Amino acid sequence: MDKVGITYHPKSDAARRVAEELRARLVARVHEVWLASAWDEAASRDHIAGTQLVLCCGGDGTVLRAARAVIPHPTALLGVNLGRVGFLTEIAPAELFERLGEIVGGAGRIETRAMVETETIRAGEELREHFHALNDVVIGRAAIGRTVQFAVRTDDTMIGTYRADGVIVATATGSTAYSLSVGGPILHPESREIIITPVAPHLAPANTVVLAEGSRVEVEIWPGQKAILSIDGEPDMDLAGGDIVRVRTSNHVARFLRLGPSGEFFERVGRRLNWLPE
């Protein structure tokens, strides 16, 4: 490899130490190495052109930020687990240091994950900024103790209307995130379907709908309602009655460097969910 980036969680001393140690070890192996806080996505984007691999030191949030920062470049990501759950992270620091030579030498395979793109329509006009998400797009209530009422359509067909805490529109990657916590299914990570899961709907079952790749989802906030839009946990955007959030499969994907076989995903999930012994 000619160019490698390293991002780290800026509030984790352990993540910063691992990141700095990685840079020190890589400078003798790689032509160019750069280091940036995972929270400074602008700095990562400034360096990303030509970067073949980004090592993400932290938890799943660190990886999610990197996945957005590398767009539209075909840069691979390798998550270094210094967080709690680590569905997106691949390797612990000790193993990473042992295998660093293999990694920069081209070991492993690339796993491709679908992303979604979202836009907001207000008063019939699209707002300028579009966002991409690797995990999910969540439309939720604006205040504790109050529900929000909304309608959900796919490809101009009404799925249903809900009064609920919110609705999650998730990718296969996001199927092990918030959607899972409210009873959604777990999809194979390289699936390209879209999951719609209502959150605590009032007087209605919280059934999930799985849509085919290429489907378009629209969530419309009912008149007089207020809501919050969150993309991969950030940023939050205020929504009002009549606003429509449109979600579709993105043209961009996230690429992960994986060092083990594809079946390890299910083993990782089983251990994280205590289905398997540690």
N, C-alpha and C positions, 0 to 999 in steps of 0.2 A: 504494500500500500504506500501511496505517496503523500496522502494528506488525511489526518485523523483529527477529529474534534472531541472534546471532553466537556460535558456539562455536569453541573452538580447542584444539589439543593442548598441554597445559600444560608439556610437556618440550621443546617446540620453540620456540626464540626467534623463528624466522622466522614461525611460525604466529601467535604472540602479536602480533608487529609488524603483520602483515597484518590481524589482527582489530581491533587498535586503530585502524589507519588506516581500515578500513571504517567503524567506528563514527563516527570524526571526519567522514567524508564523508557518512554517512547522516543525521546529525542535522538537516541542513538540508533533507532530502528526505522524511523519514518522521516521522510524529507521535511514535512511540515506538520506541526502539532499546535492546535489552539485550544484555549481554555476559556469558558464563559459560565456565568451563573445561569441556571435553567430559567430563572425569572426574567432574565434580560434577553428576550427573544430577538430583539433588534440586533444585539451584538452577535448572536448566533447566525442570524441571516447575513450579516456583513461578512462572515467568514465561510459560509457554507459552500459557495461555488467551488467545485472540484473536490470537495470532501467525500471520501469514500465510506467512512464509518464515523459515527458519533457514539461514544461511550457515555451512557447516562447514569450518573452516580446519585442514587437516591431511591425513591419509590416509584409507584406507578404514575404519580403526578409529574415527576421529572420527565418520564418517558413521553407522556401526553404532550407536554410543552415542546419537546424536541420534535415530535411528529409533525406539529404545526410549523415549527421554525424551518424545517428542511424543505417544505413545499416551495417550488415545484421540482426540486432536484432529486435524482434517484439515489439518495444517500441511505445507507443501511444504518439501523440503530441496534445497539446492544445494551440492554438494561442491566446495571450492576445493583444488586439488591441490598439496599441499606434502609429499607422501609419496613412496613409491618406485613402487608399482604403479599404484594409482589406477583400479581398475575401476569404483568407485562415484563417483569425483569427475568433475566435468563441465568445469571451467574452470581455467585458470592465473590467478594473481593479476593479471598485467599486463592480460589481456583482461577480467577482472572489473572492474577499475577503469575501463577504457574503456567498458564496456557497462552500468555501474551504473544510469545513468538509464533505459535500456531495461528493465532487470530490474525495478526498482521501479515502472516504468510498466505492467507486465503482459506483457512480452514472453515468448515461449516457450510450451511445452506441458507438461502434467502427465503423467508416466509413472507408472503404478501397479504396485507390486511386492508380490507375496504374501509374507506372513510365516507362521511356524509357531508354535504354542503347545505347550508341553511341561509335563507334570506327572509326578511320581514317585509310584509306589504302593509302600508298604513295609508288609509284614505285612497286606496286604489293605486298607490305609487310604491314601487320598490325602493326601500332604503338603500343607500349607496353601498354600504359595506356588507360583504358576504363573509361567512365564517365556515371553517372546516372543522370537523370533529372526528376523532378516532373512536371515542367511547359512545357518547350520546348527546342528544339535545333534549333538554328538560324544560317544559312549561309548567310552572308551579304557582301556588298561591302566593299572594303578595303580603299576607299578614297571618300570624299564628292564630289558629282557632277559626279561620274562615276558609271556606272552600272557594274554588273558582269554577265557573261553568264555561264549557267550550264544546265545540263540535270538531270531529275528526273525519277527514275525507281522504280517500286515496284515488288518484287518477279520476277525480270528479265524481266518485261514488261515495256516498255517505256511509261510514262505518258505524257511527253512533254519536250521541251527545251525552256528556257526562257532567255531573257536579262532583268534583273530586279535589284531592290535594294537588293533583297535577297529572301530567302524562309524560312518559318517557319514550322517545324515539331513538332506538339504539342500533348500533352495528353488531356484528358477531363478536367483535372485541368487547363492546359494551355489555354483552350478554352476561358477563361475569362481574359487572359493576352494579350500579344502582338497580337496574332492571332485575338482576338476580335477587336482590334483597326484598323485592316486593313480589316474588314468585314467578318471574319470567324464566324462560327456558335457557339452557346453555347450548350455544351453537358452536360448531367447529370453527376455529379462529379464522380460517381462510374462506368461510362462507361469505356470500355477498347479499344475503337477505337482510331486510330491515324489520326490526321488532317494534311493535307498539304496545306499551303496557300502561294502563291507567293506574294511578296511585291512590289507594283508599277511596274508590268511588262510593258515593252515597247511594244506598238502596239499589246497588247493582253489583254483579260479580266482577272481580278484577281479572278478567280473562285477557290473555295476551293474543295478539294477532301477528302472524309472521307473513311478511309480504315478499314477493319475488324481487330479485335484483332489477333495478331500473324503475321501480315504483316511485311515485311522487306522493308525499304525505303533506296534507295541509291541516293545521290546527288553528281554528278561528275562535277568538275570545268573544264571548257573548256581550251584547251591549250592557253597559253599566258595571262591568266586571274589571278587576285589575289583576295582573299576573306578572310573573318574573320569568325571563328567558335566560337559561344558562347553557353554555356550550362547553362540554368537557369540564364542568365545574366552574367555568368562568368564560367571559365576563358576564355579569348580570345586567340585563336590560329590562327596563320597565315596559310593560305591555298594557294596553287599554282595550276597552270594548271595540270590536270591529277589526282589530289587528289580526293579521294572518301570518303564521309562521310556516314557511314552506321548506320541506326537507326532501332531498333526493340523494342518490348515490353520487359521490364526488368523482370527478375525473382523476383525482389524485389518490394514491395509495400510500400506506406506510409499509416500509420494508424492514424486516427484523432479521438480524443475523442469529441463527439458531445453531447450536453446537451438538445437539442431540437429535434423535429421530422425532418425527411428527407426533407419535403417540405419547411423548412426554407431556404434552399439554394436558391430557386427561389425568395423568398421574399427578401433575402439579395441582390441578383443580381438586382432585381427590384429597390431597394432603392439606390444601388450604381450607377445605370444607370439613375436614376431620372424617372423611369417608375411609381414609387409609391411615395406618399408624405412621408416625414420624420415624 
